[in-house]
Amino acid sequence: VSQSRYVTDVQEIAALSAPSLSATPYKGVALTITVTPSGDGTSIPGKLTYTMAGKRIVGCYKKTYSGTGNSTCTWKPTAQGNREISVTFTPTNTNFTAVTSKKSFTDMVTKSKEN
């Protein structure tokens, strides 16, 4: 007896690199947060949301990602202390599930360079 098995509607998990910063964070000095989204080793379009300490970063909520290269967000620290950057990538291709990548920075957001 021959049996066939079919698997349909399998969702794959998208991939997202850890967030990286363009410079050491200083209060009041803008820098760039960069991530690279992908799915199954290929680039796929979608939306990215960047948060800092659980709050949306202005201008970086549901940013459109074309499916190629990196995604960036400009952030200007407004406070001192420990922070966690969190980026969530939600692919527009429903064959892929959303993924979140985080990075903690301990005592890196310090007083402004000018102080």
Buried (B, 14 or more C-beta within 10 A) or exposed (E): EEEEEEEEEEEEEBBBBEBBBEEEBBBEEEBEBBBBBBBEEEBBBBBBBBBBEEEEBEEBEEBEBEBEEEBBBBBEBEEBEEBBBBBBBBBEBEEBEBBEBEBEBEEBBBEEEEE
